[in-house]
Amino acid sequence: MTLQEFKATLNNPQPNPEWDVQIKSLWYDANGDWKKAHDLIDQLNDMVSAHVHAYLHRVEGDLWNARYWYNRAKQPEFKGSLDEEREYLLEKYLS
């Protein structure tokens, strides 16, 4: 799926049930439901989930916690806007 195809789903009532949990989390975030996005990945320990988790704490404004999760994901702290980071994550993990 491409980023544009993902964006076309944002008006749907729910994310595609076949998507990976990290993509579902980003879908909920893009639809303004930070809590649901966070709840989906909060207990996961894989690197992709940690990377999305870092972004979500950045959205929340908790930069200390975001840095912790970037470190767990072995990813550099993102320096662009939140929208740019969400798109970066989607392009990185949609394929």
Backbone bond lengths (Angstrom), bond angles and torsions (degrees), N, CA, C in turn:
res aa  C-N    CA-C-N  psi(-1)  N-CA   C-N-CA  omega(-1)  CA-C   N-CA-C  phi
1 M - - - 1.446 - - 1.531 108.43 -
2 T 1.294 115.46 142.48 1.460 121.15 177.84 1.532 110.29 -92.78
3 L 1.311 115.53 167.29 1.457 120.85 175.97 1.522 110.33 -59.68
4 Q 1.330 117.13 -42.31 1.469 120.40 179.68 1.522 111.62 -63.71
5 E 1.317 117.41 -39.49 1.471 120.77 176.80 1.529 110.41 -64.63
6 F 1.334 116.37 -40.34 1.466 120.31 176.33 1.525 109.87 -60.14
7 K 1.328 116.59 -49.28 1.466 120.39 -178.43 1.526 111.77 -59.14
8 A 1.327 116.82 -32.43 1.467 120.71 179.65 1.529 111.85 -66.82
9 T 1.336 117.95 -17.97 1.467 120.95 -179.89 1.524 112.87 -88.21
10 L 1.321 117.74 -6.40 1.461 119.77 -171.75 1.528 113.44 -67.41
11 N 1.313 117.37 -15.47 1.471 119.90 175.52 1.521 112.34 -91.13
12 N 1.322 117.09 -4.94 1.462 120.81 177.14 1.531 109.50 -69.49
13 P 1.344 117.90 154.59 1.468 119.29 -179.35 1.525 113.67 -70.53
14 Q 1.325 118.18 -23.98 1.463 123.01 -178.72 1.523 108.93 -145.59
15 P 1.339 117.25 157.95 1.459 118.61 173.33 1.530 110.42 -72.90
16 N 1.293 116.05 163.15 1.461 121.27 177.82 1.533 109.05 -62.19
17 P 1.339 118.56 124.90 1.465 120.44 -177.86 1.532 113.41 -64.88
18 E 1.325 118.03 -16.63 1.461 121.22 -179.35 1.528 113.02 -85.15
19 W 1.312 118.23 -9.36 1.456 121.84 -178.80 1.524 110.87 -69.90
20 D 1.325 115.55 154.42 1.461 121.01 170.98 1.522 108.88 -62.88
21 V 1.312 115.73 151.71 1.465 121.26 -176.83 1.529 112.00 -58.98
22 Q 1.318 117.77 -33.38 1.460 120.24 -179.26 1.534 111.33 -66.77
23 I 1.329 116.81 -38.73 1.467 121.17 177.97 1.526 109.61 -69.34
24 K 1.325 116.69 -39.48 1.464 119.57 175.31 1.529 110.07 -60.03
25 S 1.319 116.21 -42.52 1.459 120.45 179.10 1.527 110.97 -59.29
26 L 1.328 116.69 -45.15 1.460 120.50 178.84 1.529 111.25 -66.33
27 W 1.327 117.62 -32.30 1.462 121.66 176.20 1.535 109.94 -63.16
28 Y 1.345 116.06 -47.92 1.468 119.26 179.14 1.529 110.95 -62.56
29 D 1.324 116.60 -40.96 1.460 119.41 177.45 1.529 110.77 -60.60
30 A 1.316 116.83 -45.60 1.470 120.90 -179.94 1.525 111.39 -62.49
31 N 1.326 116.79 -23.34 1.458 121.54 178.20 1.529 112.49 -96.73
32 G 1.321 116.96 12.15 1.453 120.85 173.45 1.518 115.75 82.79
33 D 1.341 117.94 12.40 1.464 120.47 -179.72 1.533 108.85 -108.01
34 W 1.337 115.75 75.09 1.453 120.92 -177.96 1.524 111.74 -59.55
35 K 1.321 117.44 -41.58 1.463 120.81 -177.27 1.520 110.97 -60.61
36 K 1.311 117.94 -47.91 1.470 121.08 179.12 1.528 109.35 -62.87
37 A 1.332 117.36 -42.58 1.465 121.27 179.07 1.520 110.10 -58.72
38 H 1.325 116.61 -46.14 1.459 121.49 -179.03 1.524 111.40 -68.66
39 D 1.312 117.19 -42.95 1.465 120.63 -179.10 1.525 112.32 -59.28
40 L 1.331 116.93 -32.59 1.469 119.93 -179.04 1.526 112.94 -66.13
41 I 1.321 117.43 -31.17 1.470 118.92 -174.04 1.522 114.09 -116.24
42 D 1.300 117.24 -3.49 1.461 121.73 -173.25 1.536 113.61 -54.59
43 Q 1.301 118.67 -36.33 1.469 121.46 -175.59 1.529 113.29 -99.55
44 L 1.332 117.52 5.10 1.467 120.58 -177.47 1.525 110.34 -90.53
45 N 1.324 117.01 146.97 1.464 120.96 -174.13 1.520 114.55 -118.76
46 D 1.329 118.25 4.23 1.467 119.79 179.72 1.532 110.07 -75.67
47 M 1.325 115.82 164.56 1.470 121.75 -174.95 1.527 112.62 -64.75
48 V 1.328 118.05 -39.88 1.462 120.27 -179.16 1.527 109.75 -65.32
49 S 1.316 116.88 -44.83 1.468 120.34 178.26 1.519 110.93 -62.32
50 A 1.319 117.28 -39.65 1.465 120.58 178.07 1.523 110.56 -62.63
51 H 1.318 116.71 -37.96 1.465 120.97 179.92 1.539 110.04 -66.03
52 V 1.320 117.25 -46.51 1.468 121.11 177.53 1.530 109.52 -64.60
53 H 1.321 116.47 -39.64 1.460 121.86 179.53 1.535 110.26 -59.96
54 A 1.329 116.88 -41.91 1.473 120.95 177.37 1.520 110.45 -58.94
55 Y 1.320 115.73 -48.09 1.468 120.40 178.81 1.532 110.90 -57.72
56 L 1.330 116.97 -45.28 1.464 119.91 -177.66 1.528 111.86 -63.24
57 H 1.320 117.54 -36.21 1.467 118.42 176.88 1.517 111.20 -72.08
58 R 1.314 116.32 -28.41 1.465 119.16 172.93 1.529 109.83 -66.49
59 V 1.326 117.43 -41.98 1.471 121.83 175.92 1.526 109.51 -57.65
60 E 1.315 115.23 -42.41 1.461 121.34 -178.86 1.528 111.84 -66.99
61 G 1.323 116.41 -22.40 1.462 120.60 -177.62 1.517 112.99 94.32
62 D 1.328 117.54 6.71 1.463 123.27 -179.93 1.529 108.43 -94.33
63 L 1.342 116.19 80.62 1.460 120.39 -173.93 1.519 113.02 -68.11
64 W 1.327 118.07 -31.73 1.466 119.53 176.77 1.521 109.99 -60.83
65 N 1.327 116.01 -49.04 1.464 121.01 179.99 1.531 110.72 -65.89
66 A 1.322 117.38 -39.10 1.471 120.46 177.16 1.521 110.04 -59.72
67 R 1.319 118.10 -44.44 1.472 121.11 179.77 1.524 111.48 -62.67
68 Y 1.312 116.77 -37.87 1.465 121.09 175.64 1.526 110.08 -57.33
69 W 1.345 116.40 -46.72 1.464 120.44 -177.06 1.527 112.03 -73.82
70 Y 1.321 118.99 -33.99 1.466 119.98 172.71 1.525 109.39 -59.25
71 N 1.327 116.18 -42.97 1.456 120.48 178.50 1.526 111.11 -62.34
72 R 1.329 116.56 -44.32 1.478 120.19 178.06 1.523 111.06 -61.53
73 A 1.324 117.14 -35.20 1.468 122.22 -179.73 1.525 112.30 -81.44
74 K 1.339 116.00 -8.05 1.470 121.30 -175.87 1.537 110.79 57.47
75 Q 1.339 113.94 44.30 1.456 122.11 -179.81 1.524 109.22 -125.33
76 P 1.326 117.89 146.87 1.464 119.11 175.96 1.530 110.56 -71.20
77 E 1.308 115.15 152.21 1.463 119.76 175.45 1.521 108.81 -63.72
78 F 1.316 117.38 130.52 1.456 122.20 -178.50 1.519 108.89 -73.17
79 K 1.319 116.87 136.81 1.469 121.27 -176.10 1.525 113.90 -105.89
80 G 1.333 118.89 -9.01 1.459 121.38 -179.60 1.520 111.81 -84.87
81 S 1.316 115.11 -167.11 1.470 121.03 179.59 1.529 110.01 -72.45
82 L 1.317 115.62 166.30 1.468 120.60 177.59 1.527 111.22 -63.69
83 D 1.329 117.31 -41.06 1.468 120.03 178.03 1.526 110.65 -62.78
84 E 1.335 116.29 -41.10 1.467 119.79 178.30 1.522 110.78 -63.97
85 E 1.325 116.84 -38.63 1.461 118.85 179.66 1.525 111.38 -68.44
86 R 1.330 117.66 -41.83 1.468 119.30 177.93 1.523 109.84 -59.48
87 E 1.324 117.24 -44.14 1.466 120.31 179.44 1.530 110.94 -65.15
88 Y 1.326 117.01 -38.99 1.471 120.65 177.19 1.533 109.82 -60.47
89 L 1.332 116.91 -46.77 1.463 120.86 -179.84 1.526 110.63 -62.27
90 L 1.308 116.46 -43.73 1.463 119.62 -179.97 1.535 110.70 -63.12
91 E 1.308 116.97 -46.29 1.466 118.65 179.46 1.529 111.09 -63.29
92 K 1.309 117.20 -35.63 1.458 121.76 -178.87 1.529 111.64 -70.72
93 Y 1.336 117.11 -39.70 1.464 119.93 -170.51 1.533 115.49 -109.54
94 L 1.313 118.19 -3.80 1.475 119.39 176.39 1.532 112.07 -70.33
95 S 1.305 116.84 -30.50 1.479 118.34 -175.87 1.516 112.32 -80.39
